[in-house]
Amino acid sequence: MRELHNMYVDGRWSAPVERSVLELSDPATGRPSGHVALGGVADVDRAVTAARRAFPAFGATTTAERVDLLEAVGAEYARRAEDMAQAVTAELGSPLALSRSLHVPSGQSQFHHAAQALRDLDLVERRGRTWIRREPIGVCAMITPWNYPALQPAGKVASALAAGCTIVLKPAQLTPYSAVLLAEILEAAGAPAGVFNLVLARGSVIGDTLNAHPQIDMISFTGSGPVAVGVVAAAAPTAKRVVTELGGKSPQIVLPDADLDTAVHTAVLYALGNSGQTCGAASRTLVPRERLDEFLTALTTAVAGLKVGDPRAEDTFMGPVISADQWDTIQDYIHQGIDEGARLITGGPGKPELPDALTGGHFVKPTVFADVTNDMTIAREEIFGPVMSVIAYDSVEDAISIANDSPYGLCGYVTGTDVRQARTVAEKMRTGYVLINDADFDFNTSWGGYKQSGNGREWADFGIGEYLETKSIVGVDT
């Protein structure tokens, strides 16, 4: 059992002023895994005050000083890597192998990438008699989701530190273990008091206070569209900057010349990995009509070979989803798919066969639907679970049109032997990030989406830029 009684404010661990206790459960068993003390409005005020007090000194630090801090955080993160992997698995239910190979390295890398980007970033530019400076925006509030509890806070924190901003982090209430560990890492790495502050609380209790707080200069929010509307509305009276990443309904276009193994591997990895709880999940797979049966046969075989079960077993591909509420939501979508006429290929309602020790866990069958049309609910809405929609198309232009016919535009995937054609298709997709074939995911480039997938970008120099203001000083001769 993990017992988290304190939050991290102004360089010290202290009990919340307005204390309530939340019991967390293991997603794989349903049994209690720990308790966390949650705070309230007074704790937000404490954290913001500390961040505001720390900002003048930290905002005036040199690039070299901030690079050193980022590298120190990265080194400490590496030292605590196994602790972070265990924390992510305990709170999220992610297979331990995935926590070690994806969740932790993606979080750790953000500090290295931010340090490298900061070294190369020109924060002062001269144009004739005008000096152009890029300066830290100030105190930044960060609201992060539960599906990538190592990566999401790390990406935001690394960018803000690189820019010279101070931080108040409010992680998802279901995933506090990794957030507390991140605070310990920053403390051990020597982050000055007040530069990073961690508030554990329910969003419903402190959300408007945090978003509307007059001493906060910027909000970085990752989560659902409906919640983002409230964030923006609360922030509007103080005209603070709001950067959002709001999920997606990402298409994979399988081109007519695609290698079938690569196409199936991409579909499985990016639609079912992390139990489908990924903003950029490849949840719509677009396949040439003439290759549909061939693709479905190969896909069904691949899905049948996946191990679903104990996240602490080394050979588990897919663990549980995070909560009973999330399980119920996914079941509703599966039933909607059936009711709207999609053909269930594999998976479906209910839980997979499991050992007795896991019957209380929130496991979902990897589910594939065919004969899906792009107007069906399962093709339009973000399910956030291991549910794939396979859509047949008649021409490549048809596929591009279907791919872009979505209110979202976060991520896309293209599979094809002719890489030049694949790139041409990628350029026509209205998404912020496109993967071609089995390319490794790049955490050292921009991340963010078009349309209702949000605004702004994260990671590397793109992320740092969101935390900077631009100032022009005109009439300087030297």
C-alpha positions in Angstrom: 0.0 0.0 0.0 1.3 3.4 -0.9 0.5 6.3 1.5 0.8 9.8 0.1 0.1 12.3 2.9 1.9 15.4 1.6 2.2 17.6 -1.4 5.2 19.6 -2.6 5.0 23.4 -2.2 7.8 26.0 -2.0 10.5 23.4 -1.8 8.9 21.5 1.2 6.7 18.5 1.7 3.7 19.4 3.8 0.2 18.2 4.5 -2.6 19.9 2.6 -4.5 22.7 4.3 -7.9 21.4 3.1 -7.4 17.7 3.5 -9.5 14.8 2.2 -8.4 11.3 1.5 -8.8 9.3 -1.7 -8.4 5.5 -1.8 -6.9 4.3 -5.0 -7.3 0.8 -6.4 -5.1 -1.5 -8.5 -6.7 -1.5 -12.0 -5.6 -5.2 -12.4 -7.3 -6.5 -9.3 -9.7 -3.8 -8.1 -8.1 -4.1 -4.6 -6.9 -1.0 -2.8 -3.4 0.1 -3.7 -2.9 3.2 -1.6 -4.3 6.4 -0.1 -3.6 10.0 -1.2 -4.3 13.2 0.7 -6.0 15.7 -1.5 -6.0 19.4 -1.1 -8.3 22.3 -1.9 -8.4 26.0 -2.9 -6.1 27.1 0.0 -3.5 24.7 -1.3 -3.7 26.2 -4.8 -3.2 29.7 -3.3 -0.1 28.4 -1.4 1.4 26.9 -4.5 0.7 29.9 -6.7 2.2 32.2 -4.1 5.3 30.2 -4.0 5.7 30.0 -7.7 5.1 33.8 -8.0 7.7 34.5 -5.4 10.2 32.2 -7.1 9.7 33.6 -10.6 11.8 36.7 -10.7 15.0 34.9 -9.7 14.4 31.8 -11.8 13.2 33.8 -14.8 16.5 35.7 -14.7 18.7 32.6 -14.7 21.0 32.0 -17.7 20.4 29.5 -20.4 23.4 27.6 -19.1 22.0 27.4 -15.6 18.7 26.0 -16.9 20.4 23.5 -19.1 22.4 22.3 -16.1 19.1 21.9 -14.1 17.4 20.0 -16.9 20.4 17.6 -17.3 20.4 17.1 -13.5 16.7 16.2 -13.6 17.3 13.8 -16.4 20.1 12.1 -14.6 18.0 11.8 -11.4 15.1 10.5 -13.5 17.3 7.8 -14.9 18.4 6.8 -11.4 14.8 6.5 -10.3 13.6 4.8 -13.6 12.5 1.5 -12.0 10.7 3.3 -9.2 8.8 5.3 -11.9 8.0 2.2 -13.9 6.6 0.5 -10.8 4.5 3.6 -10.0 3.0 3.8 -13.5 2.1 0.2 -13.4 0.6 0.5 -9.9 -1.7 3.4 -10.8 -2.4 2.9 -14.5 -2.3 -0.9 -14.9 0.2 -0.6 -17.8 2.2 -3.8 -18.4 5.5 -3.4 -16.5 7.4 -4.1 -19.7 5.6 -1.2 -21.4 6.2 1.1 -18.4 9.9 0.3 -18.7 10.1 0.6 -22.4 7.8 3.4 -23.2 6.3 5.4 -20.3 9.5 6.0 -18.4 11.9 6.6 -21.3 9.5 9.0 -22.9 9.3 11.0 -19.7 13.0 10.9 -19.0 13.8 11.9 -22.6 11.8 15.2 -22.3 14.4 16.7 -20.0 17.3 15.8 -22.3 15.5 17.0 -25.4 14.5 20.3 -23.7 18.1 20.8 -22.6 19.4 20.2 -26.1 16.7 22.5 -27.7 17.6 25.2 -25.2 21.2 25.1 -26.1 20.3 25.7 -29.7 17.6 28.3 -29.1 18.3 31.9 -29.9 16.5 33.9 -27.3 17.9 37.3 -28.4 17.9 38.6 -32.0 18.9 41.9 -33.5 17.2 43.4 -36.5 18.8 46.8 -37.3 18.2 49.0 -34.3 15.7 46.6 -32.7 16.5 44.0 -30.2 14.0 41.1 -30.0 13.9 39.1 -26.8 12.0 36.0 -25.9 11.3 35.9 -22.2 9.5 33.5 -19.8 5.8 34.1 -19.6 5.7 33.6 -15.8 3.8 31.2 -13.5 2.3 28.3 -15.4 -0.4 25.9 -14.2 -0.2 22.4 -15.7 -3.2 20.0 -15.7 -2.3 16.5 -16.9 -4.4 13.3 -17.7 -4.0 9.8 -16.4 -3.2 7.9 -19.6 0.5 8.8 -19.8 1.4 9.8 -16.2 5.1 9.9 -16.8 5.3 11.6 -20.2 2.6 14.2 -19.9 3.9 16.0 -16.7 7.5 15.6 -17.8 6.9 17.2 -21.2 5.2 20.2 -19.8 7.6 20.7 -16.9 10.7 20.3 -19.0 9.6 22.9 -21.5 8.5 25.4 -18.8 11.8 25.0 -16.9 13.8 25.5 -20.1 11.9 28.7 -20.7 12.5 30.0 -17.2 9.0 29.7 -15.9 7.7 28.5 -12.5 5.2 25.7 -12.2 2.1 24.5 -10.4 1.3 20.9 -11.5 -2.1 19.4 -10.9 -2.0 15.7 -12.1 -5.0 13.5 -12.6 -6.3 12.3 -9.3 -6.1 8.6 -10.4 -2.4 8.8 -11.1 -0.6 10.6 -8.2 2.1 8.0 -7.6 4.2 9.0 -10.6 3.6 12.8 -10.0 4.9 12.5 -6.4 8.0 10.7 -7.7 8.5 13.4 -10.3 8.5 16.0 -7.5 11.1 13.9 -5.6 13.2 13.8 -8.7 13.1 17.6 -9.1 13.9 18.1 -5.5 16.9 15.8 -5.6 18.1 17.5 -8.8 18.2 20.8 -7.1 15.2 22.7 -8.4 15.0 25.9 -6.4 12.2 26.3 -3.8 9.0 27.4 -5.4 10.1 26.7 -9.0 8.1 23.5 -9.1 5.0 22.9 -6.9 2.7 19.9 -6.8 -0.9 20.1 -5.8 -2.9 16.9 -5.5 -6.6 17.6 -5.7 -9.8 16.9 -7.5 -10.3 19.0 -10.6 -14.0 19.5 -9.6 -12.8 21.1 -6.4 -10.0 23.4 -7.5 -10.4 23.6 -11.3 -12.0 27.0 -11.7 -9.7 28.5 -8.9 -6.6 27.2 -10.7 -7.7 28.3 -14.2 -9.0 31.7 -13.1 -6.2 32.6 -10.6 -5.0 36.1 -11.4 -1.4 35.2 -10.4 -1.2 32.4 -13.1 0.0 33.6 -16.5 -0.6 30.4 -18.5 -2.5 27.2 -18.4 -1.3 24.0 -20.2 -4.1 21.5 -20.3 -4.3 18.0 -21.7 -7.6 16.2 -21.4 -11.1 16.1 -22.9 -12.8 18.7 -25.1 -15.7 19.4 -22.8 -13.4 20.0 -19.8 -11.2 22.2 -21.9 -14.2 24.4 -22.7 -14.5 25.1 -19.0 -10.8 25.7 -18.6 -10.8 28.3 -21.4 -13.9 30.0 -20.0 -12.5 30.3 -16.5 -9.2 31.6 -17.9 -10.8 34.2 -20.2 -11.4 37.0 -17.7 -7.7 37.3 -17.0 -6.8 36.8 -20.7 -4.1 34.2 -19.8 -2.6 32.0 -22.4 -4.2 28.5 -22.7 -2.5 25.7 -24.5 -4.6 22.5 -25.0 -4.2 18.9 -26.3 -7.6 17.3 -26.5 -7.3 13.9 -28.0 -8.2 12.4 -31.3 -9.7 9.8 -33.6 -6.6 9.0 -35.5 -6.7 7.1 -38.9 -4.3 4.6 -40.3 -4.3 4.6 -44.0 -3.2 1.2 -45.4 -2.2 1.9 -49.0 -2.8 -0.6 -51.8 0.9 -1.6 -51.9 1.3 -1.9 -48.1 3.3 -4.7 -46.6 0.6 -6.6 -44.7 2.8 -7.5 -41.7 3.7 -3.8 -41.3 0.1 -2.7 -41.6 -1.1 -5.2 -39.0 1.8 -4.5 -36.7 1.0 -0.8 -36.8 -2.7 -1.3 -36.2 -2.1 -3.6 -33.2 0.6 -1.5 -31.6 -1.0 1.9 -32.0 -4.6 0.9 -31.5 -4.4 -1.6 -28.7 -1.1 -0.7 -27.0 -1.6 0.9 -23.5 -5.1 -0.7 -23.6 -6.1 1.8 -26.3 -5.8 4.6 -23.7 -3.8 6.8 -26.1 -4.8 10.3 -27.4 -3.2 9.4 -30.8 -4.5 5.8 -30.9 -4.9 4.4 -34.5 -8.5 3.6 -33.8 -9.7 4.0 -37.5 -7.9 1.6 -39.9 -8.7 2.4 -43.6 -8.0 -0.5 -45.9 -8.4 -0.9 -49.7 -11.6 -2.8 -50.3 -9.8 -5.4 -52.5 -7.4 -6.2 -49.6 -10.0 -6.1 -46.8 -10.5 -9.8 -46.3 -6.8 -10.5 -46.4 -6.1 -7.7 -43.9 -8.9 -8.9 -41.5 -7.6 -12.5 -41.5 -4.1 -11.4 -40.6 -5.3 -8.9 -38.0 -7.5 -11.5 -36.4 -4.6 -13.9 -36.1 -2.4 -11.2 -34.6 -5.0 -10.1 -32.0 -5.6 -13.7 -31.0 -1.9 -14.1 -30.2 -1.9 -11.1 -27.8 -1.6 -11.8 -24.1 -4.1 -9.9 -22.0 -3.7 -10.1 -18.2 -1.4 -9.5 -15.3 0.5 -6.3 -16.0 3.4 -7.6 -13.9 4.0 -10.6 -16.1 6.8 -10.0 -18.6 4.9 -11.3 -21.6 1.7 -9.3 -21.1 0.9 -7.1 -24.1 -2.3 -5.5 -22.7 -3.3 -4.9 -19.1 -6.5 -3.4 -17.7 -8.0 -0.1 -18.4 -7.6 2.4 -15.5 -11.0 2.2 -13.8 -14.5 0.7 -13.6 -16.0 3.8 -15.0 -13.6 3.6 -18.0 -14.5 0.0 -18.5 -18.2 0.8 -18.5 -17.7 3.6 -21.0 -15.8 1.2 -23.4 -18.6 -1.4 -23.0 -21.2 1.1 -24.0 -19.2 1.9 -27.2 -18.9 -1.8 -28.1 -22.6 -2.2 -27.7 -23.2 0.9 -29.8 -21.0 -0.5 -32.6 -23.0 -3.7 -32.6 -26.3 -1.9 -32.5 -25.3 0.4 -35.4 -24.5 -2.5 -37.7 -20.8 -2.9 -37.5 -19.5 -6.5 -37.9 -17.8 -7.8 -34.8 -14.6 -9.6 -35.9 -13.1 -10.4 -32.6 -13.4 -9.4 -28.9 -16.7 -7.8 -27.9 -18.6 -7.1 -24.7 -17.5 -8.5 -21.3 -14.1 -9.4 -19.8 -11.6 -11.9 -21.3 -10.9 -15.2 -19.5 -8.7 -14.4 -16.5 -7.2 -16.1 -13.4 -9.3 -15.7 -10.3 -6.8 -13.1 -8.9 -7.6 -10.8 -11.8 -11.4 -11.1 -12.0 -11.9 -7.8 -10.1 -9.7 -6.0 -12.6 -10.9 -3.7 -15.4 -9.9 -5.8 -18.4 -11.4 -5.3 -21.9 -11.2 -7.8 -24.8 -9.2 -6.4 -27.7 -12.1 -5.7 -30.1 -12.1 -5.3 -33.8 -15.1 -4.1 -35.9 -15.4 -4.3 -39.7 -18.0 -3.0 -42.1 -17.7 0.3 -40.2 -18.8 3.5 -41.9 -17.3 6.8 -41.0 -20.6 8.2 -39.7 -20.9 5.4 -37.0 -20.4 6.5 -33.3 -17.4 4.2 -33.0 -15.8 5.9 -35.9 -16.5 9.4 -34.7 -15.9 9.5 -31.0 -12.8 8.9 -28.9 -13.4 5.6 -27.1 -10.1 5.5 -25.1 -10.1 1.8 -25.1 -8.9 -1.2 -27.2 -11.5 -0.9 -29.9 -10.6 -0.8 -33.6 -12.8 0.3 -36.5 -11.8 -1.1 -39.9 -13.2 1.0 -42.8 -12.9 -0.1 -46.5 -12.1 2.5 -49.1 -12.1 2.5 -52.9 -9.3 4.9 -53.8 -6.4 6.7 -52.1 -8.2 10.0 -52.5 -11.3 8.4 -50.9 -9.1 7.2 -48.0 -7.7 10.7 -47.5 -11.2 12.2 -47.5 -12.4 9.7 -44.9 -9.3 10.2 -42.8 -9.9 14.0 -42.7 -13.6 13.7 -42.1 -13.3 14.0 -38.3 -13.6 16.8 -35.8 -10.2 15.7 -34.6 -6.7 16.0 -36.1 -4.1 14.9 -33.6 -2.3 12.0 -35.2 -2.2 9.8 -38.4 -0.5 6.7 -39.7 0.3 5.7 -43.3 1.5 2.3 -44.3 2.9 1.7 -47.8 5.9 0.3 -49.7 6.3 3.4 -51.8 7.5 5.8 -49.2 7.3 8.8 -51.6 3.6 8.1 -52.1 3.2 7.5 -48.3 4.7 10.9 -47.6 2.4 12.6 -50.2 -0.6 11.0 -48.4 0.8 12.1 -45.1 1.1 15.7 -46.3 -2.6 15.7 -47.2 -3.8 14.5 -43.8 -5.1 17.3 -41.5 -3.2 16.1 -38.4 -0.3 17.4 -36.4 1.7 14.2 -36.4 2.0 11.4 -38.9 3.9 8.1 -38.7 4.9 6.3 -41.8 5.3 2.5 -41.7 7.0 1.3 -38.6 9.0 4.4 -37.8 9.9 4.8 -34.2 7.9 7.4 -32.3 9.8 10.7 -32.1 9.6 12.5 -28.8 12.0 15.2 -30.0 9.7 16.9 -32.4 6.4 18.8 -32.1 3.3 17.2 -30.6 -0.2 18.7 -30.9 -3.2 18.7 -33.2 -5.4 20.4 -35.7 -9.2 21.2 -35.2 -10.7 20.0 -32.0 -7.5 18.2 -31.0 -6.4 21.4 -29.4 -4.0 24.3 -30.0 -0.3 24.8 -29.4 2.5 22.3 -29.4 4.6 20.4 -26.9 8.1 18.9 -26.7 11.5 20.1 -27.7 11.9 23.7 -29.0 8.2 23.7 -30.0 7.1 23.1 -26.5 9.6 25.7 -25.0 8.2 28.3 -27.4 4.7 28.1 -25.9 6.1 29.3 -22.5 7.9 32.4 -24.0 6.7 35.9 -24.6 8.3 38.1 -27.3 9.5 41.6 -26.6 10.9 44.2 -29.1 13.2 46.9 -27.9 13.4 49.6 -30.6 16.1 52.2 -31.0 19.2 50.4 -29.7 22.5 51.3 -31.3 24.8 48.9 -29.4 
